[in-house]
């Protein structure tokens, strides 16, 4: 009864070839984290340049999901525009947003 040739009930039902079933493939998920810091200097770019949401998120140090939420609010200070159905951020708009954030931080900390 305790021989090595005995199989458990589950092993007895396995396929005779011993091949394992392929795992169900997982669908790719969006990376929800903050992207790594931008590899470019936003101050050296021309103001009319466009940034993708991922590039803008890297500069602002927020998640792309946060920018997506902000786009649902038409009064949000970070401005964007759609080109061919995709949101793009002008470098000028990102700089203005960062400058406004800097001013509010300084005025709050000086109180």
C-alpha positions as CSV (number, residue, x, y, z in Angstrom):
1,X,0.0,0.0,0.0
2,X,2.8,2.4,0.6
3,X,4.6,1.5,-2.6
4,X,6.2,4.1,-4.9
5,X,4.0,2.9,-7.8
6,X,0.8,3.9,-6.2
7,X,-0.8,7.2,-7.5
8,X,-3.0,9.6,-5.6
9,X,-6.5,10.0,-7.0
10,X,-5.6,13.2,-8.8
11,X,-2.5,11.7,-10.4
12,X,-4.6,8.8,-11.6
13,X,-6.8,11.2,-13.6
14,X,-3.9,13.0,-15.2
15,X,-3.3,12.6,-18.9
16,X,-1.1,9.7,-19.8
17,X,1.5,11.8,-21.6
18,X,2.2,13.7,-18.4
19,X,2.1,17.1,-20.2
20,X,0.8,20.0,-18.2
21,X,-2.0,22.1,-19.4
22,X,-1.0,25.6,-20.5
23,X,-1.8,28.3,-18.0
24,X,-4.5,30.7,-18.9
25,X,-2.8,33.7,-20.4
26,X,-3.3,36.9,-18.3
27,X,-4.4,40.0,-20.0
28,X,-1.9,42.8,-19.9
29,X,-2.7,45.4,-17.3
30,X,-1.9,49.0,-17.3
31,X,0.9,50.1,-15.0
32,X,-0.8,52.1,-12.4
33,X,2.3,53.5,-10.7
34,X,4.1,56.7,-11.0
35,X,6.4,56.5,-14.1
36,X,10.1,57.0,-13.6
37,X,11.4,60.6,-13.8
38,X,11.5,62.1,-17.2
39,X,14.6,61.5,-19.2
40,X,14.4,65.0,-20.7
41,X,14.6,68.5,-19.3
42,X,11.2,70.2,-19.7
43,X,12.9,73.6,-19.5
44,X,14.9,73.0,-22.7
45,X,11.9,72.0,-24.8
46,X,10.1,74.5,-26.9
47,X,6.8,75.6,-25.4
48,X,4.8,74.5,-28.4
49,X,6.0,70.9,-28.0
50,X,3.4,68.2,-27.1
51,X,3.8,65.6,-24.3
52,X,2.0,62.3,-24.1
53,X,0.1,61.6,-20.9
54,X,2.9,59.3,-19.8
55,X,5.5,61.9,-20.4
56,X,3.5,64.6,-18.7
57,X,2.9,62.2,-15.7
58,X,6.7,61.7,-15.5
59,X,7.3,65.4,-15.4
60,X,4.6,66.1,-12.8
61,X,5.4,63.0,-10.9
62,X,1.8,61.7,-10.8
63,X,0.2,58.6,-12.2
64,X,-1.2,58.6,-15.7
65,X,-4.5,57.6,-14.1
66,X,-4.5,60.8,-12.1
67,X,-4.1,62.8,-15.3
68,X,-7.0,60.8,-16.8
69,X,-9.1,61.7,-13.8
70,X,-8.1,65.4,-14.2
71,X,-9.2,65.4,-17.8
72,X,-12.7,64.6,-16.7
73,X,-12.8,67.9,-14.9
74,X,-12.9,70.7,-17.5
75,X,-11.9,73.3,-14.9
76,X,-8.7,71.6,-13.9
77,X,-5.6,73.9,-14.2
78,X,-3.6,71.4,-16.2
79,X,-4.8,72.0,-19.8
80,X,-4.7,69.4,-22.6
81,X,-6.1,69.0,-26.1
82,X,-7.1,66.0,-28.2
83,X,-5.2,65.3,-31.4
84,X,-6.5,62.3,-33.4
85,X,-8.5,61.3,-30.4
86,X,-5.5,61.2,-28.0
87,X,-4.8,63.6,-25.2
88,X,-1.7,65.7,-25.5
89,X,-0.2,68.3,-23.1
90,X,1.6,71.3,-24.3
91,X,4.9,72.0,-22.6
92,X,3.8,75.5,-21.8
93,X,0.7,74.2,-20.0
94,X,2.8,71.8,-17.9
95,X,5.2,74.5,-17.0
96,X,2.3,76.8,-16.0
97,X,0.7,74.1,-13.9
98,X,4.0,73.4,-12.1
99,X,4.5,77.2,-11.5
100,X,1.0,77.5,-10.0
101,X,1.6,74.5,-7.8
102,X,4.9,76.1,-6.7
103,X,3.2,79.3,-5.8
104,X,0.4,77.7,-3.7
105,X,3.0,75.6,-1.9
106,X,5.1,78.7,-1.0
107,X,2.1,80.7,0.1
108,X,0.8,77.9,2.3
109,X,4.1,77.3,3.9
110,X,4.7,81.0,4.7
111,X,1.5,81.2,6.9
